[in-house]
Amino acid sequence: MTKVRDIAPYSVRMPDSLKRDLTIRASKNGRSLNSEIVMILQAAIDEEKSPRSIEGFAQQESEKFREALLKTLSSMYGEDKKPT
């Protein structure tokens, strides 16, 4: 969990109508205005990071599997040992 001291404050200028719409959306979602803005920004970044194709998804998942396998093998056999 991110601590308050690790969060950099940042002011954003926006039209009053946008702030009003964000405030309404935040209220509907039971969040503060700040939390709603952070959620929207995080969703946009996460969407950008997600693979756009089946091949991209397969590549992303295979990399996760590879990392998990290497971690497991390292813990089982140590860094310098090879499985026999």
N, C-alpha and C positions, 0 to 999 in steps of 0.2 A: 504494500500500500504506500502511496506517495505521501510524504509528510508535508505539512504546510510550508515549512522552511525550504523545501525543495521545489516549490512551485513559484515560477517567476510571474509577478503581476504584469499585465499587459493591457493597455487601454485601446479600445477599438472605437472609432467613430463610425456611426451608421445612421441612416435615415430614421426619423421617429417612427415611421410606419413599420420598418423592419423590427425595431426594438419592441414595438407594440405586439407584432405577430409572434415574435420570439417569447415574449412574456406570457402571451395566451397559451402558446404551445407548452411552455415550461409548467404553467399552472395545470394544464390538462394531464401532463405526465408526472405531476407531483414533485417537480424539481425546482430548484432555484434557477434564476436566469443564467447565472454563471455555469451551473451544472448542465443546463440544457445546451448552451453554446459549446461546452467542452464535448458533450456527447455527439453533437452534430459534426464537429470538427474531427473527432476520433473516427466516426463512421466513414467520413469522406476519405481519410487517410487509409483506413483498413480496406476500403473498397479498392482504392488505388493499388494497394499491395497484393490484392488477391489475383490469382491467375485468371486470364481471360479465355483460356482454352483448356480442353481436356488434356492436351500434351503438357501445358504449363502446370495444371493441377497434378498430373502424374509426376512430373519432375519435382515439384515442391514436396509432395508426399514421400517420394523415394529418398529425397535428401533428409527428411525428418527420420525416416526409418534407418538410414545409414548412420546418422548421428547417434540414435538410440542403440543400435547394434554395436557401434564402436565403444560407446560408454559401457555397455554391458560386458563386452569382451575384455575391456581394460580392467574393469572391477573384478572379473573372474580370474584373469590370467596375469594381470599387472601389465605395465607399459612395455617392459622389455621381453616378456615371455610370449612365445607363440603357442597356440593350441596344438596338442599332439594327437 
